[in-house]
Amino acid sequence: MLMPSIFGEDLFDDWMRPLGRDAVSRGFSGGSADLMKTDIRDIDGNYELSVDLPGFNKEDMKIQLKDGYLTLQATRTDNKDEKDANGKYVRRERYTGHCSRSFFVGRSIQQEDVHAKYENGVLKVTFPKEETKREVEEKKYICIEG
């Protein structure tokens, strides 16, 4: 049974988090956001995402820009052998699976505008702010009958 975390950052963190069937069977109670903690910084007209992905390899990550959404994906596979040179595992607590997060970055952002670097378990993705164009508001009058 899931109980809200008393000592966590938010009382409803555990209670409001959706669980998938696979997550319950593995004993994993979190979602992608648990694995992909993200900080967003505004630096000199650009946004920088710093995404925690410890234990992942650069080759296991994909970044896609489609319809104004930047999607970050990471996949980690695990060896299914239950033995190693030292014997059987009694318990394994390594995450195996797929995690993904999407951020709306704007429709004007192009693939060449996005730059990514992975170092020390942190993926840094930088892209320019989308310029918001303010349109001149057109005055519209409503006809009064009578």
N, C-alpha and C positions, 0 to 999 in steps of 0.2 A: 504494500500500500504506500502511495506517495504522500508524504506529509510536507507542508510548507517549511522551508528552511528558516529557522529562527535567527541563525547567525549569519545568513547570507546578506547580500546587498539589498534585497527586496523580499518582503514577506511572501509575495506571490510568484517569485521566480520559478520554483519547482511546480507549483500548483497550476500555473497558466501554460506551462510548456507542453506542447503536443508530443505524444509518444507514438512511435510506430511499433508494429508487431515485432520487427527485427530488433528494435532497441530494447524492448522488454525482455526478449529471449536472451539477449546478451548481457542483461543487467545494466545497460547503458541508459541513463535517464535523461540525457541532454539531446539537443539538436545541433545543427550546424553552427549555430551561434556560440555554443559552448566551445567548439573547436576553433572557430574562426573569430575570436574576439577582435574587433576592429576599432581603431582610432581614426578619426578624420580630422585633418588639419587644413587650415586655410593659409597658404604660403604664397605671397607675392602674386596673386591672381591665378593661382593653381590650387587644386585640391590634392592632398596626399593621403591615401589610405594606407595604414599600417596594420596588416593582418597577421595575427599569430598563427603560425602553422608549424609548430615544433615536430620534428621527427619525419616530416615529409621531404621528399627529394624534389628538386626543381623539375625533373622530368615527369613527376606525378601531377603537376599543376597545369591548368588550362585557364586562359582568360579570353572571354568572348565579348564583343561589342555588337549588340543587335537591337535595333529599334529604340535606341537611346538608353538601353540598359547594359551595364557592365556586369557580367557574371563571372565570378571566380569559382573554380572547381578544383578540388583536390581529391585524389583517390589513393588509398593505401591498401595493398593486398598483403596478406599474411600467409606464411607457410602453414599448411594444415597438418604438418607432422606433429604428433603429440609427444615425441621423444627428441631429445638432442643428445649430444655426446655425454652429458652428465645425468641422464635419466628422464623420467616422465615429468611433465608439468602437473602441478597440483592445481594451480590457478594461473590464468593469464589475464592481465589487465591492459593489454595493448589494444588500441582502437584499430579496427580493420573495417574499411568501408569507404563511402563516398560522402563528401560534404560540399555544400555549395551555398553561395550568397550572391544576391543581385542588388545592384544599386542603380537608381535612375540618375544618369549623368547629363542627359540632355540630347536632343536629336541632332544638334549641330556638331557634336564631338565626332571626329573621324578616328579611324584606327591608328593613323600615324601620330595623332595627338597624345596617345596613351603610351606611357613608359612604365616598365616594371623591372624590379630588381629583387632577388631573393638572397638574403644573407642572415646567418645566425638564427634560423627559424622564423624570420619575419619577412613577409612579402610586402614590398612597398610599391604602390601603384600611384603614379602621378598623371594628372590630366588637367587641362585648363578649365576654368569656370565657363559655363555657358553664358554668353552675353544675352541678357534679357532685353528684348526690343520693346520699348513702350510705344504703342500705337497712339496716335492722336485720337482722342475720344470724339466720336461724331455725335453731334446733338440730334436727338430724335424727339420730335414732338408728337404728342398724342392728340388726335382730333376730338374735339368736344362736341357731342351731339346736342341738339335741342334748340 
